[in-house]
Amino acid sequence: MGALGQLLQQSQLLAVNTYTAVTSVIPNLTPSQTGPIPGTNELQSILSQLAGWGFIAAAFGFIVGAIMWAVGTLGANGRAGEQGKKALFVALIVAVLLGGAHQLLTAGQAIGNGVQ
């Protein structure tokens, strides 16, 4: 057996020893099949609050972008107008992605479930 074979054998032995050590420290490790995962409600609340703040930030970015675009165009400052346009469209894209996040994740899960 070469050096690669010995290294592979040692890594397999280490994996078995690690698994044995972990299972001996945490006996009867069986996930609950009946209820939700602990902390799910808190995580959902945090994500909902983050989405709300994201919408507020997107609305603020949209307004600021529109103002920059208008002031840059009226003041003959093309660069400010272009930056305002970018800010406006980025804020719009962020708002669309935040609004459609649930549908995007659901579609991704359906695609993943279809893979055999």
C-alpha positions as CSV (number, residue, x, y, z in Angstrom):
1,M,0.0,0.0,0.0
2,G,1.4,3.4,-1.0
3,A,1.5,6.6,0.9
4,L,-1.9,7.6,-0.6
5,G,-3.5,4.4,0.5
6,Q,-2.2,4.9,4.1
7,L,-3.4,8.5,4.1
8,L,-6.8,7.3,3.0
9,Q,-7.0,4.6,5.6
10,Q,-5.9,7.0,8.3
11,S,-8.6,9.5,7.3
12,Q,-11.3,6.8,7.3
13,L,-10.2,5.7,10.8
14,L,-10.3,9.4,11.9
15,A,-13.8,9.8,10.6
16,V,-15.0,6.6,12.3
17,N,-13.3,7.7,15.6
18,T,-14.9,11.1,15.4
19,Y,-18.4,9.7,14.7
20,T,-17.9,7.3,17.6
21,A,-16.9,10.1,19.9
22,V,-19.8,12.3,18.9
23,T,-22.4,9.6,19.3
24,S,-21.0,8.5,22.6
25,V,-21.2,12.1,24.0
26,I,-24.8,12.6,22.6
27,P,-26.7,9.4,23.2
28,N,-30.2,8.9,21.7
29,L,-29.8,11.6,19.1
30,T,-33.0,11.3,17.1
31,P,-34.7,14.3,15.4
32,S,-38.3,15.0,16.2
33,Q,-40.6,13.9,13.4
34,T,-43.7,15.4,14.9
35,G,-43.1,19.0,15.6
36,P,-41.4,22.0,14.1
37,I,-37.7,22.6,14.5
38,P,-37.0,24.6,17.7
39,G,-36.5,28.2,17.0
40,T,-38.5,28.2,13.7
41,N,-40.9,30.9,15.0
42,E,-38.1,33.2,16.1
43,L,-36.2,32.7,12.8
44,Q,-39.4,33.5,10.8
45,S,-40.0,36.6,12.9
46,I,-36.4,37.8,12.4
47,L,-36.6,37.2,8.6
48,S,-39.9,39.0,8.4
49,Q,-38.5,42.0,10.2
50,L,-35.4,42.0,7.9
51,A,-37.7,41.9,4.9
52,G,-39.6,44.9,6.2
53,W,-36.5,46.8,6.8
54,G,-35.3,45.8,3.3
55,F,-38.4,47.2,1.8
56,I,-38.0,50.5,3.7
57,A,-34.3,50.7,2.5
58,A,-35.4,49.9,-1.1
59,A,-38.1,52.6,-0.9
60,F,-35.5,55.1,0.4
61,G,-33.1,54.1,-2.3
62,F,-35.7,54.5,-4.9
63,I,-36.6,58.0,-3.7
64,V,-33.0,59.1,-3.4
65,G,-32.2,57.6,-6.9
66,A,-35.1,59.5,-8.4
67,I,-34.0,62.7,-6.8
68,M,-30.4,62.2,-8.0
69,W,-31.6,61.4,-11.5
70,A,-33.7,64.5,-11.6
71,V,-31.2,66.9,-10.1
72,G,-28.3,65.5,-12.2
73,T,-30.4,65.8,-15.4
74,L,-31.6,69.3,-14.6
75,G,-28.2,70.5,-13.5
76,A,-26.5,69.2,-16.6
77,N,-24.5,66.7,-14.5
78,G,-24.7,63.6,-16.6
79,R,-22.7,61.5,-14.1
80,A,-25.1,62.3,-11.2
81,G,-28.0,61.5,-13.4
82,E,-26.6,58.1,-14.4
83,Q,-25.8,57.3,-10.8
84,G,-29.3,58.2,-9.8
85,K,-30.7,56.0,-12.6
86,K,-28.6,53.1,-11.3
87,A,-29.7,53.7,-7.7
88,L,-33.3,53.8,-8.8
89,F,-33.2,50.6,-10.7
90,V,-31.1,48.7,-8.1
91,A,-33.7,49.7,-5.5
92,L,-36.5,48.5,-7.8
93,I,-34.7,45.1,-8.3
94,V,-34.2,44.7,-4.6
95,A,-37.8,45.4,-3.9
96,V,-38.9,42.9,-6.5
97,L,-36.5,40.2,-5.2
98,L,-37.7,40.8,-1.6
99,G,-41.3,40.6,-2.7
100,G,-40.8,37.5,-4.7
101,A,-38.3,35.7,-2.4
102,H,-40.9,33.2,-1.2
103,Q,-42.0,32.3,-4.7
104,L,-38.4,31.9,-5.8
105,L,-37.6,29.6,-2.9
106,T,-40.7,27.6,-3.4
107,A,-39.9,27.1,-7.1
108,G,-36.3,26.1,-6.2
109,Q,-37.6,23.6,-3.7
110,A,-40.0,22.1,-6.3
111,I,-37.1,21.8,-8.8
112,G,-34.9,20.2,-6.1
113,N,-37.7,17.7,-5.1
114,G,-38.1,16.7,-8.7
115,V,-34.4,15.6,-9.0
116,Q,-34.0,11.9,-8.6
